[in-house]
Amino acid sequence: MDDFYEKAASFLEQQIELYGDELVMEVAAHNPDAREGSDRDADEWRQSTSLIDLEKQISACRKCALYNTRNKFVFGSGNPNADIVLVGEAPGADEDRLGQPFVGRAGELLTKMLAAIDLQRSSVYICNILKCRPPQNRDPAPDEIVACKPYLMKQLQLIRPKIIVCLGRIAAQVLLETTDSLSRLRGQIHRFNESELHILYHPAALLRNPSLKRDAWEDLKRIQRSLLELKVK
Ligand code: URA
């Protein structure tokens, strides 16, 4: 028995040395309730074979602090077999309230932009880099992107679109893993694994700055040409 206590004491000392206060977290990690929605199913969601299954697995996510302030987890919406996936930045207030991406003013403009190149919202898939709203609509923080990006990767792996359209700088920088400016990145076709990757100004930026609309139209026409070339439905 003495041996047990010695071993336990030396284990605890080592834990304190390594993790300091984190010891409390480590103990909590063995409590299934405390781990609900965090690392308990760390790998289970990776095995999902459909978007519906993936959404069920991750919608109680607590991998970053945004779960504290979100109302709804905004997984994504649209055609699970879409040839074209649009990726925005993060839910805003309307999206957080309704649990759907791009349903506010920016979303209305996005719907019109898609219609201008003969795309219905129901035929595409729309999601975001972050699934939860950052308070005050601030930019996503690096740790939030690191926590959430694997979910987007899994969505793209399941959908396997021919074309990915990044809406705005953040989506483009995150998917292309670059810090290049939007003005450097837009106006050309990039690749992301098997998909073409296009970049459009974020519709919220177009609402703020209508002088960008001329460039945005060029970008939309480039996407439309790709849709025809790749025989996108
Ligand atoms: N802006 C985004 O980037 N995504 C949304 O879903 C809504 C607004």
Residues whose N, C-alpha, C, O or C-beta is under 5 A from the ligand:
A	BS01	URA	G88 E89 A90 P91 G92 E95 P101 F102 A106 N128
